[in-house]
């Protein structure tokens, strides 16, 4: 909803409780595997996540700006703060 006039400006699919629980179970299932990876391998995965955020900065920034009533550059700045 737009903070300006409460109009709907986009539709985002929300996860269900079942989605959340499935995510947690998968995280627990793979926790030991992640911990056993050498630090450089984990770092590479984190780098790839940062690259994906950078590649989608405009779209993610637009969602943040619409949701929070910010200008687009502020929304993109928040995305940039995640990966910097």
DSSP file (Angstrom, degrees, kcal/mol; ACC not computed):
  #  RESIDUE AA STRUCTURE BP1 BP2  ACC     N-H-->O    O-->H-N    N-H-->O    O-->H-N    TCO  KAPPA ALPHA  PHI   PSI    X-CA   Y-CA   Z-CA
    1    1 A X              0   0    0      0, 0.0     2,-0.4     0, 0.0     7,-0.2   0.000 360.0 360.0 360.0 140.8    0.0    0.0    0.0
    2    2 A X     >  -     0   0    0      5,-3.0     4,-2.6     1,-0.2     5,-0.1  -0.587 360.0-146.8 -73.8 129.4    1.2    3.4   -0.8
    3    3 A X  T  4 S+     0   0    0     63,-0.5    -1,-0.2    -2,-0.4    64,-0.1   0.687  97.0  62.3 -68.5 -14.5    1.9    5.5    2.3
    4    4 A X  T  4 S-     0   0    0      3,-0.1    -1,-0.2     1,-0.1    -2,-0.0   0.944 132.4  -9.7 -74.4 -49.7    0.7    8.5    0.3
    5    5 A X  T  4 S-     0   0    0      2,-0.2    -2,-0.2    -3,-0.0     3,-0.1   0.261  88.7-111.8-138.1  13.4   -2.9    7.5   -0.4
    6    6 A X     <  +     0   0    0     -4,-2.6     2,-0.2     1,-0.2    -3,-0.1   0.668  66.8 146.8  61.3  19.9   -3.2    3.8    0.8
    7    7 A X        -     0   0    0     -5,-0.1    -5,-3.0    -6,-0.1     2,-0.5  -0.554  57.7-106.1 -81.4 152.7   -3.6    2.6   -2.8
    8    8 A X        +     0   0    0     -7,-0.2     3,-0.1    -2,-0.2    -1,-0.1  -0.672  41.4 171.5 -78.9 124.3   -2.2   -0.8   -3.8
    9    9 A X        +     0   0    0     -2,-0.5     2,-0.3     1,-0.3    -1,-0.2   0.544  61.9   1.6-114.5  -9.3    0.9   -0.2   -5.9
   10   10 A X        -     0   0    0     56,-0.1     2,-0.5     2,-0.0    -1,-0.3  -0.965  61.9-126.7-165.7 163.8    2.2   -3.7   -6.2
   11   11 A X        -     0   0    0     -2,-0.3     2,-0.5    -3,-0.1    -3,-0.0  -0.975  22.4-173.1-121.4 122.8    1.4   -7.3   -5.3
   12   12 A X        -     0   0    0     -2,-0.5     2,-0.4     0, 0.0    -2,-0.0  -0.955  25.0-125.3-117.3 130.8    4.0   -9.4   -3.4
   13   13 A X        -     0   0    0     -2,-0.5     2,-0.3     1,-0.0    -2,-0.0  -0.615  27.3-147.7 -75.9 126.9    3.5  -13.1   -2.7
   14   14 A X        -     0   0    0     -2,-0.4     2,-0.1     1,-0.1    -1,-0.0  -0.690  14.6-115.2 -94.6 147.4    3.9  -13.8    0.9
   15   15 A X        -     0   0    0     -2,-0.3     2,-0.2     1,-0.1    -1,-0.1  -0.460  27.8-128.5 -76.4 153.0    5.3  -17.0    2.3
   16   16 A X     >  -     0   0    0     -2,-0.1     4,-2.2     1,-0.1     5,-0.1  -0.473  26.6-104.7 -92.4 170.4    3.0  -19.3    4.4
   17   17 A X  H  > S+     0   0    0      1,-0.2     4,-2.8     2,-0.2     5,-0.2   0.889 125.5  54.3 -60.3 -38.7    3.8  -20.7    7.8
   18   18 A X  H  > S+     0   0    0      2,-0.2     4,-2.4     1,-0.2    -1,-0.2   0.898 105.9  51.7 -63.4 -40.3    4.4  -24.0    6.0
   19   19 A X  H  > S+     0   0    0      2,-0.2     4,-2.1     1,-0.2    -2,-0.2   0.929 111.7  47.6 -59.4 -45.3    6.9  -22.3    3.6
   20   20 A X  H  X S+     0   0    0     -4,-2.2     4,-2.4     2,-0.2    -2,-0.2   0.934 111.9  48.4 -62.2 -47.8    8.8  -20.9    6.6
   21   21 A X  H  X S+     0   0    0     -4,-2.8     4,-2.5     1,-0.2    -1,-0.2   0.884 110.7  51.6 -62.9 -38.5    8.8  -24.2    8.5
   22   22 A X  H  X S+     0   0    0     -4,-2.4     4,-2.4     2,-0.2    -1,-0.2   0.901 109.2  50.9 -63.2 -41.1   10.1  -26.0    5.3
   23   23 A X  H  X S+     0   0    0     -4,-2.1     4,-2.3     2,-0.2    -2,-0.2   0.923 111.0  47.7 -62.0 -45.5   12.9  -23.4    5.0
   24   24 A X  H  X S+     0   0    0     -4,-2.4     4,-2.6     2,-0.2    -2,-0.2   0.915 111.4  50.5 -63.8 -43.7   13.9  -23.9    8.7
   25   25 A X  H  X S+     0   0    0     -4,-2.5     4,-2.3     1,-0.2    -1,-0.2   0.913 111.6  47.9 -61.8 -42.3   14.0  -27.7    8.3
   26   26 A X  H  X S+     0   0    0     -4,-2.4     4,-1.8     2,-0.2    -1,-0.2   0.888 110.5  52.3 -65.5 -38.4   16.1  -27.4    5.2
   27   27 A X  H  X S+     0   0    0     -4,-2.3     4,-0.7     1,-0.2    -2,-0.2   0.932 111.6  45.9 -61.8 -45.2   18.5  -25.0    6.9
   28   28 A X  H >< S+     0   0    0     -4,-2.6     3,-0.6     1,-0.2     4,-0.4   0.886 110.3  54.4 -65.0 -38.4   18.9  -27.5    9.8
   29   29 A X  H 3< S+     0   0    0     -4,-2.3     4,-0.2     1,-0.2    -1,-0.2   0.853 118.0  34.9 -62.5 -35.8   19.3  -30.4    7.4
   30   30 A X  H 3X S+     0   0    0     -4,-1.8     4,-2.4     1,-0.2    -1,-0.2   0.352  87.7 100.5-103.6   5.3   22.2  -28.6    5.6
   31   31 A X  H <X S+     0   0    0     -4,-0.7     4,-2.4    -3,-0.6     5,-0.2   0.907  84.1  47.3 -59.7 -44.9   23.8  -26.8    8.6
   32   32 A X  H  > S+     0   0    0     -4,-0.4     4,-1.7     1,-0.2    -1,-0.2   0.880 110.5  53.0 -66.3 -37.1   26.6  -29.3    9.1
   33   33 A X  H  > S+     0   0    0     -4,-0.2     4,-0.7     2,-0.2    -1,-0.2   0.931 110.9  46.9 -62.6 -44.6   27.4  -29.3    5.3
   34   34 A X  H >< S+     0   0    0     -4,-2.4     3,-1.0     1,-0.2    -2,-0.2   0.923 111.6  50.6 -62.0 -44.7   27.7  -25.5    5.3
   35   35 A X  H 3< S+     0   0    0     -4,-2.4    -1,-0.2     1,-0.2    -2,-0.2   0.800 107.4  54.6 -65.2 -27.9   29.8  -25.5    8.4
   36   36 A X  H 3< S+     0   0    0     -4,-1.7    -1,-0.2    -5,-0.2    -2,-0.2   0.617  85.1 101.7 -83.8 -11.2   32.2  -28.1    6.9
   37   37 A X  S << S-     0   0    0     -3,-1.0     5,-0.0    -4,-0.7    -3,-0.0  -0.494  84.9-105.6 -69.4 139.8   32.8  -26.0    3.8
   38   38 A X    >>  -     0   0    0     -2,-0.2     4,-2.0     1,-0.1     3,-0.8  -0.321  31.7-109.8 -61.7 150.6   36.1  -24.1    3.8
   39   39 A X  H 3> S+     0   0    0      1,-0.3     4,-2.8     2,-0.2     5,-0.2   0.858 117.0  56.2 -53.4 -41.4   35.8  -20.4    4.5
   40   40 A X  H 3> S+     0   0    0      1,-0.2     4,-1.9     2,-0.2    -1,-0.3   0.883 107.6  49.4 -61.2 -35.1   36.8  -19.4    0.9
   41   41 A X  H <> S+     0   0    0     -3,-0.8     4,-1.7     2,-0.2    -1,-0.2   0.911 112.3  46.8 -68.8 -42.0   34.0  -21.6   -0.5
   42   42 A X  H  X S+     0   0    0     -4,-2.0     4,-2.3     1,-0.2    -2,-0.2   0.911 111.3  53.0 -64.1 -41.0   31.4  -20.0    1.9
   43   43 A X  H  X S+     0   0    0     -4,-2.8     4,-2.4    -5,-0.2    -1,-0.2   0.873 105.7  53.6 -61.2 -37.5   32.8  -16.6    1.0
   44   44 A X  H  X S+     0   0    0     -4,-1.9     4,-2.2     2,-0.2    -1,-0.2   0.896 108.0  50.0 -64.7 -39.7   32.3  -17.3   -2.7
   45   45 A X  H  X S+     0   0    0     -4,-1.7     4,-1.9     2,-0.2    -2,-0.2   0.920 110.9  48.8 -64.3 -43.3   28.7  -18.2   -2.1
   46   46 A X  H  X S+     0   0    0     -4,-2.3     4,-2.1     1,-0.2    -2,-0.2   0.890 109.4  53.5 -63.1 -38.7   28.2  -14.9   -0.1
   47   47 A X  H  X S+     0   0    0     -4,-2.4     4,-2.3     1,-0.2    -1,-0.2   0.904 106.9  51.9 -60.8 -41.7   29.9  -13.0   -3.0
   48   48 A X  H  X S+     0   0    0     -4,-2.2     4,-2.1     2,-0.2    -1,-0.2   0.872 107.2  52.4 -63.9 -36.9   27.4  -14.6   -5.4
   49   49 A X  H  X S+     0   0    0     -4,-1.9     4,-2.2     2,-0.2    -1,-0.2   0.922 109.0  50.4 -63.5 -43.3   24.5  -13.5   -3.2
   50   50 A X  H  X S+     0   0    0     -4,-2.1     4,-2.5     1,-0.2    -2,-0.2   0.894 108.8  51.8 -60.7 -40.5   25.9   -9.9   -3.3
   51   51 A X  H  X S+     0   0    0     -4,-2.3     4,-2.6     1,-0.2    -1,-0.2   0.896 108.4  51.1 -63.3 -40.1   26.2  -10.1   -7.1
   52   52 A X  H  X S+     0   0    0     -4,-2.1     4,-1.2     2,-0.2    -2,-0.2   0.898 110.5  49.0 -65.0 -39.5   22.5  -11.2   -7.4
   53   53 A X  H  < S+     0   0    0     -4,-2.2     3,-0.3     2,-0.2    -2,-0.2   0.925 112.2  48.3 -64.1 -43.9   21.5   -8.2   -5.2
   54   54 A X  H >< S+     0   0    0     -4,-2.5     3,-1.3     1,-0.2     4,-0.3   0.907 109.3  53.2 -62.0 -41.3   23.5   -5.8   -7.3
   55   55 A X  H 3< S+     0   0    0     -4,-2.6    -1,-0.2     1,-0.3    -2,-0.2   0.778 118.2  36.5 -65.1 -26.2   22.0   -7.3  -10.5
   56   56 A X  T 3X S+     0   0    0     -4,-1.2     4,-2.8    -3,-0.3     5,-0.3   0.129  81.1 117.6-112.3  18.8   18.5   -6.7   -9.1
   57   57 A X  H <> S+     0   0    0     -3,-1.3     4,-2.8     1,-0.2     5,-0.2   0.877  74.7  50.6 -57.0 -42.3   19.2   -3.4   -7.3
   58   58 A X  H  > S+     0   0    0     -4,-0.3     4,-2.0     2,-0.2    -1,-0.2   0.942 114.2  42.6 -64.4 -47.3   16.8   -1.4   -9.4
   59   59 A X  H  > S+     0   0    0      2,-0.2     4,-1.9     1,-0.2    -2,-0.2   0.924 118.2  45.1 -66.2 -44.3   13.8   -3.8   -9.0
   60   60 A X  H  X S+     0   0    0     -4,-2.8     4,-2.3     1,-0.2    -2,-0.2   0.904 112.4  52.1 -66.4 -40.2   14.5   -4.3   -5.3
   61   61 A X  H  X S+     0   0    0     -4,-2.8     4,-2.6    -5,-0.3    -1,-0.2   0.866 107.3  52.9 -62.9 -36.0   15.0   -0.6   -4.8
   62   62 A X  H  X S+     0   0    0     -4,-2.0     4,-2.6    -5,-0.2     5,-0.2   0.912 108.1  50.3 -66.2 -41.6   11.7    0.2   -6.5
   63   63 A X  H  X S+     0   0    0     -4,-1.9     4,-2.7     2,-0.2     5,-0.2   0.937 112.7  46.8 -60.8 -45.9    9.9   -2.2   -4.1
   64   64 A X  H  X S+     0   0    0     -4,-2.3     4,-2.7     1,-0.2     6,-0.4   0.921 112.6  49.5 -62.6 -43.6   11.4   -0.6   -1.1
   65   65 A X  H  X>S+     0   0    0     -4,-2.6     4,-1.2     1,-0.2     5,-1.2   0.899 113.7  45.5 -65.4 -38.8   10.6    2.9   -2.3
   66   66 A X  H  <5S+     0   0    0     -4,-2.6   -63,-0.5     3,-0.2    -1,-0.2   0.917 116.4  45.5 -68.1 -41.9    7.0    2.0   -3.0
   67   67 A X  H  <5S+     0   0    0     -4,-2.7    -2,-0.2    -5,-0.2    -1,-0.2   0.894 123.6  32.5 -69.1 -39.4    6.6    0.2    0.3
   68   68 A X  H  <5S-     0   0    0     -4,-2.7    -1,-0.2    -5,-0.2    -2,-0.2   0.477 105.2-117.3-100.7  -3.1    8.2    2.8    2.4
   69   69 A X  T  <5 +     0   0    0     -4,-1.2     2,-0.2     1,-0.2    -3,-0.2   0.823  66.7 141.0  71.9  30.2    7.3    6.0    0.5
   70   70 A X      < -     0   0    0     -5,-1.2    -1,-0.2    -6,-0.4     2,-0.1  -0.595  59.2 -97.2-100.1 163.8   10.9    6.8   -0.3
   71   71 A X    >>  -     0   0    0     -2,-0.2     4,-1.8     1,-0.1     3,-0.8  -0.451  42.2-106.5 -73.9 158.2   12.4    8.2   -3.5
   72   72 A X  H 3> S+     0   0    0      1,-0.3     4,-2.6     2,-0.2     5,-0.2   0.862 117.7  56.3 -57.8 -40.6   13.9    5.6   -5.7
   73   73 A X  H 3> S+     0   0    0      1,-0.2     4,-1.8     2,-0.2    -1,-0.3   0.854 107.1  50.3 -63.4 -32.7   17.5    6.5   -5.0
   74   74 A X  H <> S+     0   0    0     -3,-0.8     4,-1.9     2,-0.2    -1,-0.2   0.902 110.0  50.0 -69.8 -40.2   16.9    5.9   -1.3
   75   75 A X  H  X S+     0   0    0     -4,-1.8     4,-1.6     1,-0.2    -2,-0.2   0.919 112.3  46.9 -62.1 -43.7   15.3    2.5   -2.0
   76   76 A X  H  X S+     0   0    0     -4,-2.6     4,-2.6     1,-0.2    -1,-0.2   0.858 108.3  57.1 -65.9 -34.4   18.3    1.5   -4.1
   77   77 A X  H  X S+     0   0    0     -4,-1.8     4,-2.0    -5,-0.2    -1,-0.2   0.873 103.9  52.4 -62.7 -37.5   20.6    2.8   -1.4
   78   78 A X  H  X S+     0   0    0     -4,-1.9     4,-0.9     2,-0.2    -1,-0.2   0.906 109.7  48.4 -66.2 -39.9   19.0    0.5    1.1
   79   79 A X  H >X S+     0   0    0     -4,-1.6     4,-1.1     1,-0.2     3,-1.0   0.935 110.5  51.8 -63.2 -44.3   19.6   -2.5   -1.2
   80   80 A X  H 3X S+     0   0    0     -4,-2.6     4,-1.0     1,-0.3     3,-0.3   0.862 103.3  58.8 -60.3 -35.9   23.2   -1.3   -1.7
   81   81 A X  H 3< S+     0   0    0     -4,-2.0    -1,-0.3     1,-0.2    -2,-0.2   0.771  98.9  60.6 -65.2 -24.8   23.6   -1.2    2.1
   82   82 A X  H << S+     0   0    0     -3,-1.0    -1,-0.2    -4,-0.9    -2,-0.2   0.909 114.5  31.1 -68.2 -42.0   22.8   -4.9    2.3
   83   83 A X  H  <        0   0    0     -4,-1.1    -1,-0.2    -3,-0.3    -2,-0.2   0.439 360.0 360.0-101.2   1.1   25.7   -6.0    0.1
   84   84 A X     <        0   0    0     -4,-1.0    -1,-0.2    -5,-0.2    -2,-0.1   0.473 360.0 360.0 -95.5 360.0   28.3   -3.4    1.0
